[in-house]
Amino acid sequence: MNIQVVGVVGAGVMGIGVSQNLAQTGHQVILIDVSDEILERAKQEIRQNLRFRGFFNKSEPDNTPEDVLSRIKFSTNYQFLESAEFVIENTTEKWEIKQQVYTQLDPICPPESVFAANTSAIPITRIASVTKRASKVIGMHFMNPVPMKPMVETIRGYHTSEETIGTAQKLLTQMGKECIIVNDSPGFVSNRVLMLTINEAVFILQDQVASASDVDRIFKTCFGHKMGPLETADLIGLDTILFSIEVLYESFNDSKYRPCHLLKKMVDAGLYGQKSGQGFYTYN
């Protein structure tokens, strides 16, 4: 049986992308965040994304922006998740916030519901420990922009059951995606490598070895990367990068993960990248 109702917690960049992808593939979505203002902004961004997509893709005339949006319920009330068969959490990379979210989710959602943490670095086993369903907690690290990325790094926690892995794979297939299963470790595979690379690229910029554009150009022209590390940082959000590298630093107690001072300074200044209009590059 197909998974029909999916809860999404967090209406930031990732939550918006996950909700859009789910609704586009016929799922009923319940998108939860802390304020109506955030949810309204999310609704408008999804509508804009769908219109832009529709402008270039005429092959789905019946899947209009309004049709897709009609499948998403926007709410600040966690109680609506009592009907969710699967929940994908996308909140800020801060343990205190995630802990609070899962404490709220656990008594509301059906016992058979699977919880998927869309996290960049926080261990899945740690998240599962604050629930009463550790075997039904899994990591699903989506890439941005979610609707355009076909692969999801999927993380097996210490207690994650094979049944839960199968359910997660099933949902991802319904979303038109594949997954690679990895074991639980802070940063997993992608961000344990990527965050270190981005952080070192910021050190290079701070040390005036090269400009941001030249750093990125080297990665694109020498290694064939579609984006350089600093462009990638702007896309992800410098605040998220800093949170993630701090988790890695705390988790491994290894100086190689020490956050660059320039990265901290830019986050303090509100220069988060694309979502704020200014990061290593300027956006209109």
C-alpha positions in Angstrom: 0.0 0.0 0.0 1.3 3.4 -0.9 2.0 6.0 1.8 -0.6 8.7 1.4 -0.3 11.2 4.3 3.1 12.7 5.1 3.8 15.3 7.8 6.6 17.8 7.2 7.9 19.7 10.2 9.8 22.9 9.4 8.9 25.3 6.6 12.4 26.5 5.7 14.3 25.9 2.5 14.4 22.1 2.9 10.8 21.8 4.3 9.5 23.8 1.4 11.3 21.6 -1.1 10.2 18.3 0.6 6.6 19.4 0.8 6.6 20.5 -2.9 8.1 17.2 -4.0 5.6 15.2 -2.0 2.6 17.2 -3.2 3.8 17.0 -6.8 3.9 13.2 -6.5 0.4 13.0 -5.2 0.8 12.9 -1.5 -1.3 14.7 1.1 1.1 16.9 3.1 0.7 18.5 6.5 3.4 21.2 6.8 4.0 22.4 10.3 5.9 25.5 11.6 5.8 27.9 14.5 4.0 30.8 12.9 1.4 31.6 10.2 3.8 34.2 8.7 6.4 31.5 8.1 3.8 29.2 6.6 2.4 31.9 4.3 5.9 32.7 3.0 6.4 29.0 2.4 3.1 28.8 0.5 4.1 31.7 -1.7 7.5 30.3 -2.4 6.1 26.9 -3.4 3.6 28.6 -5.7 6.4 30.6 -7.3 8.6 27.4 -7.7 5.7 25.6 -9.3 4.9 28.4 -11.7 8.6 28.7 -12.7 8.7 24.9 -13.2 5.5 24.9 -15.2 6.9 27.7 -17.5 9.6 25.3 -18.6 7.7 22.0 -18.3 4.5 21.8 -20.2 4.2 18.0 -19.9 2.0 18.1 -16.7 -1.0 20.4 -17.6 -3.2 18.8 -15.0 -0.7 19.3 -12.1 -1.1 23.0 -11.9 0.3 25.1 -9.0 -3.1 25.3 -7.3 -3.6 21.5 -7.7 -0.3 20.8 -6.0 -0.9 23.4 -3.2 -4.4 21.9 -2.6 -2.6 18.8 -1.3 -0.6 20.7 1.3 -2.2 21.7 4.7 -0.3 24.5 6.4 -0.6 24.7 10.2 1.0 25.6 13.4 -0.9 22.8 15.2 1.1 19.5 15.7 -2.2 17.8 16.5 -2.9 17.5 12.7 -0.1 15.0 12.5 -2.2 12.4 14.3 -3.1 11.1 10.8 0.5 11.1 9.4 1.8 7.8 8.2 5.3 9.2 7.9 6.9 12.4 9.2 9.9 14.2 7.8 11.5 16.7 10.2 13.5 19.6 8.7 14.2 22.0 11.7 17.3 24.0 12.4 20.5 22.1 13.1 20.3 22.7 16.8 19.9 19.8 19.2 17.7 21.7 21.6 15.2 22.5 18.9 15.1 18.9 17.5 14.8 17.4 20.9 11.7 19.6 21.6 10.1 18.7 18.2 10.4 14.9 18.7 9.1 15.2 22.2 6.0 16.8 20.8 5.7 14.4 17.8 6.0 11.1 19.7 2.7 11.1 21.6 0.6 12.6 18.8 1.6 10.4 15.8 0.4 6.9 15.4 2.7 4.3 16.9 3.4 2.8 13.4 4.4 6.2 11.9 8.0 6.5 10.8 10.1 9.6 11.8 12.7 10.7 9.3 15.2 13.3 10.4 16.4 15.5 7.5 19.5 16.6 9.2 23.0 17.5 8.0 25.0 16.3 11.0 23.1 15.4 14.1 23.3 11.6 14.8 20.1 9.7 14.2 20.6 7.4 17.2 20.6 10.5 19.4 17.4 11.7 17.9 15.8 8.3 18.3 16.7 8.3 22.0 14.1 11.0 22.8 11.3 8.9 21.3 9.5 5.7 22.3 9.9 4.3 18.7 13.7 4.1 18.2 13.3 1.3 15.7 11.1 3.6 13.5 13.5 6.6 13.4 15.7 7.0 10.3 17.8 9.7 8.7 16.8 11.1 5.2 19.3 13.7 4.1 17.7 15.4 1.2 19.8 17.7 -1.1 18.8 21.2 -2.2 16.8 21.9 -4.3 14.8 18.8 -3.2 12.5 18.4 -6.3 15.5 18.4 -8.6 17.8 16.0 -6.7 17.3 12.3 -7.5 19.4 10.8 -4.6 18.8 10.9 -0.8 21.5 9.9 1.7 19.5 7.6 4.1 20.9 6.9 7.5 20.5 3.8 9.6 20.5 4.6 13.3 21.6 2.0 15.9 18.0 0.8 16.5 16.5 1.5 13.0 14.7 -1.7 11.8 14.8 -3.2 8.3 11.1 -2.6 8.1 11.7 1.1 8.7 14.4 1.2 6.0 12.0 -0.5 3.6 9.2 2.0 4.4 11.6 4.9 3.8 12.8 3.4 0.5 9.2 3.0 -0.6 8.3 6.6 0.1 11.4 7.8 -1.7 10.5 5.7 -4.7 7.0 7.3 -4.7 8.7 10.6 -4.7 10.8 9.6 -7.7 14.0 9.3 -5.8 16.7 6.7 -5.0 18.6 6.3 -1.8 22.0 5.2 -0.6 22.0 3.6 2.9 24.8 4.6 5.2 25.5 4.0 8.9 25.0 6.6 11.6 27.9 8.9 12.3 28.0 12.7 12.8 27.8 14.3 9.3 27.3 10.8 7.8 29.2 10.7 4.4 28.2 13.8 2.5 28.5 16.5 5.2 31.5 14.9 7.0 33.4 15.6 3.7 31.5 18.6 2.4 31.4 20.8 5.5 35.2 20.3 6.0 35.7 21.3 2.3 33.5 24.4 2.7 35.1 25.5 6.0 38.6 25.1 4.5 37.5 27.2 1.4 36.4 30.0 3.8 39.8 29.8 5.5 41.4 30.2 2.0 39.3 33.3 1.5 40.1 34.6 5.0 43.8 34.1 4.3 43.5 36.0 1.0 44.9 33.1 -1.0 42.2 33.6 -3.7 38.9 35.3 -4.3 35.6 33.5 -3.8 35.0 33.3 -7.5 38.5 32.0 -8.2 38.1 29.3 -5.5 34.8 28.1 -7.0 36.2 28.4 -10.6 39.0 26.0 -9.7 36.6 23.4 -8.4 34.4 23.7 -11.5 37.0 23.8 -14.2 39.7 21.5 -12.7 37.4 18.9 -11.1 34.2 19.2 -13.1 32.0 20.2 -10.1 28.8 21.9 -11.1 29.2 24.4 -8.2 32.2 25.5 -6.2 32.3 25.1 -2.4 31.5 28.8 -1.6 28.6 28.8 -4.1 27.4 25.6 -2.4 27.6 27.3 1.0 25.5 30.2 -0.2 22.9 27.8 -1.6 22.7 25.7 1.6 22.8 28.8 3.9 25.9 29.9 5.9 24.0 29.6 9.2 23.3 26.0 8.4 26.9 25.4 7.4 28.1 26.9 10.7 25.6 24.8 12.8 26.8 21.7 11.0 30.5 22.3 11.4 29.9 23.1 15.1 28.2 19.7 15.5 31.1 18.0 13.8 33.6 19.8 16.0 31.7 19.0 19.2 31.1 15.3 18.1 34.6 14.4 17.1 36.7 16.8 19.3 39.0 17.2 16.3 40.5 20.6 15.5 40.2 20.0 11.8 36.5 20.8 12.2 37.1 24.2 14.0 34.8 26.8 12.4 36.5 29.5 10.4 36.3 32.9 12.1 35.2 34.5 8.8 32.2 32.1 8.6 31.2 33.0 12.2 31.5 36.7 11.4 29.4 36.4 8.3 26.6 34.6 10.1 26.7 37.1 12.9 26.3 39.8 10.2 23.2 38.0 8.8 25.0 37.2 5.5 23.4 33.7 5.0 23.8 33.4 1.3 20.9 33.2 -1.2 18.1 33.2 1.4 19.3 36.6 2.8 20.5 38.1 -0.6 24.1 38.3 0.4 26.8 35.7 1.3 30.0 35.1 -0.6 28.1 36.5 -3.6 25.3 39.0 -4.0 21.8 37.9 -5.1 18.9 40.1 -6.3 
